[in-house]
Amino acid sequence: MPFDLVDQVLEQEDDRIVTLKKVLPSEEYLADHFPSFPIMPGVLMLEAMVQAATRLLTKGGTRLVLGEVKSMKYGAMVRPKDTLRVEITSSKTDKDGTTWCKGIGTVFCNESQETRTAVSGRFKMRPARIE
């Protein structure tokens, strides 16, 4: 099942991108996670960060994949009708094309103007190795 977890790009610079994902009550995964208390799975929060990083780093058609995850932390839950704001900054790129990224996902709750950190951490994006 394909997931498009970037609804909108708010800002983009050479080493930074900010995206939004509105979690709709009709999202397929919410039916299973969890039926009586639907929340966005943590792995999809990470995937939203990976998709934002891919948009930031893709140049010339290079296909990127998640290479490594370091110190990922999860906090606030992302519920239906909430919006996940993802901010990614990239740092050094190695000779093989691997780039370290730092990301933070902040949830804007539907019922209030309150924002809370849902996910944060560091990860590597690397060119896909097709063998």
GINOR-V878960 format. One record per residue. N is the residue number from 0. RES is the residue in one small letter. PSI is psi in whole degrees, -180 to 180 (NA if undefined). OMEGA is omega as a letter, one per 40 degrees, with the letter a starting at -180 (* if undefined). D_CENTER is the distance of its C-alpha to the mean C-alpha in Angstrom with 2 decimals. Layout:
BEGIN
[[N | RES | PSI | OMEGA | D_CENTER] [N | RES | PSI | OMEGA | D_CENTER]]
END
This chain:
BEGIN
[[0 | m | 118 | i | 16.97] [1 | p | 144 | i | 14.51] [2 | f | 127 | i | 11.32] [3 | d | 105 | a | 10.29] [4 | l | 21 | i | 7.14] [5 | v | 108 | i | 7.90] [6 | d | -33 | a | 11.24] [7 | q | 141 | i | 12.18] [8 | v | 117 | a | 11.99] [9 | l | -43 | a | 13.84] [10 | e | 147 | i | 14.62] [11 | q | 129 | i | 14.68] [12 | e | -174 | a | 16.94] [13 | d | -36 | a | 17.78] [14 | d | 18 | a | 15.59] [15 | r | 142 | i | 13.11] [16 | i | 147 | i | 10.83] [17 | v | 125 | a | 9.90] [18 | t | 165 | i | 8.40] [19 | l | 144 | i | 9.15] [20 | k | 114 | i | 8.81] [21 | k | 123 | a | 12.20] [22 | v | 110 | a | 12.71] [23 | l | 147 | i | 16.12] [24 | p | -22 | a | 18.79] [25 | s | 0 | i | 19.40] [26 | e | 130 | a | 16.13] [27 | e | -41 | a | 17.77] [28 | y | -21 | a | 15.98] [29 | l | -25 | i | 17.15] [30 | a | -28 | a | 20.70] [31 | d | -13 | a | 20.33] [32 | h | 78 | e | 17.97] [33 | f | 145 | a | 20.33] [34 | p | -40 | a | 23.15] [35 | s | -7 | a | 24.76] [36 | f | 74 | a | 21.75] [37 | p | 131 | i | 18.64] [38 | i | 155 | i | 15.23] [39 | m | 127 | i | 11.68] [40 | p | 147 | i | 11.61] [41 | g | -37 | a | 9.87] [42 | v | -30 | i | 9.15] [43 | l | -28 | i | 7.26] [44 | m | -44 | i | 5.12] [45 | l | -43 | i | 4.78] [46 | e | -37 | i | 4.81] [47 | a | -39 | i | 2.36] [48 | m | -41 | i | 1.91] [49 | v | -43 | i | 5.07] [50 | q | -38 | i | 5.88] [51 | a | -44 | i | 5.81] [52 | a | -38 | i | 7.67] [53 | t | -43 | i | 9.77] [54 | r | -36 | i | 10.86] [55 | l | -43 | a | 11.77] [56 | l | -17 | a | 13.65] [57 | t | 122 | i | 15.25] [58 | k | 133 | i | 18.91] [59 | g | 26 | i | 21.85] [60 | g | 7 | i | 20.29] [61 | t | 129 | i | 19.14] [62 | r | 125 | a | 16.93] [63 | l | 150 | i | 14.22] [64 | v | 162 | i | 12.97] [65 | l | 126 | a | 11.35] [66 | g | -39 | a | 14.47] [67 | e | 148 | i | 14.28] [68 | v | 133 | i | 12.49] [69 | k | 138 | i | 14.44] [70 | s | 50 | i | 14.83] [71 | m | 130 | a | 11.71] [72 | k | 141 | i | 12.83] [73 | y | 142 | a | 12.28] [74 | g | -103 | a | 14.25] [75 | a | 149 | i | 14.54] [76 | m | 149 | i | 14.19] [77 | v | 115 | a | 12.45] [78 | r | 166 | i | 15.40] [79 | p | 141 | a | 16.53] [80 | k | -4 | i | 17.07] [81 | d | 163 | i | 14.60] [82 | t | 130 | i | 12.01] [83 | l | 118 | i | 8.55] [84 | r | 121 | a | 8.52] [85 | v | 128 | i | 5.83] [86 | e | 124 | a | 8.17] [87 | i | 134 | i | 8.29] [88 | t | 139 | i | 11.85] [89 | s | 151 | i | 13.47] [90 | s | -130 | a | 16.79] [91 | k | 147 | i | 19.39] [92 | t | 127 | i | 19.54] [93 | d | 170 | a | 22.00] [94 | k | -32 | a | 24.80] [95 | d | 4 | i | 23.19] [96 | g | 0 | i | 20.18] [97 | t | 132 | a | 17.78] [98 | t | 132 | i | 15.65] [99 | w | 138 | i | 14.39] [100 | c | 151 | i | 11.23] [101 | k | 133 | a | 10.65] [102 | g | 153 | i | 7.65] [103 | i | 133 | i | 8.14] [104 | g | 122 | a | 6.94] [105 | t | 133 | a | 10.26] [106 | v | 132 | i | 11.76] [107 | f | 111 | a | 14.64] [108 | c | 141 | a | 17.09] [109 | n | -40 | a | 19.14] [110 | e | -11 | a | 22.42] [111 | s | 178 | i | 22.33] [112 | q | 5 | a | 21.16] [113 | e | 141 | i | 19.87] [114 | t | 145 | i | 16.46] [115 | r | 154 | i | 15.20] [116 | t | 124 | i | 12.60] [117 | a | -35 | a | 10.59] [118 | v | 144 | i | 8.70] [119 | s | 152 | i | 9.50] [120 | g | -173 | i | 10.63] [121 | r | 149 | i | 11.44] [122 | f | 162 | i | 10.96] [123 | k | 139 | i | 12.89] [124 | m | 135 | a | 12.41] [125 | r | 157 | i | 15.83] [126 | p | 143 | i | 17.91] [127 | a | 139 | i | 18.54] [128 | r | 106 | a | 21.99] [129 | i | 117 | a | 23.92] [130 | e | NA | * | 27.09]]
END
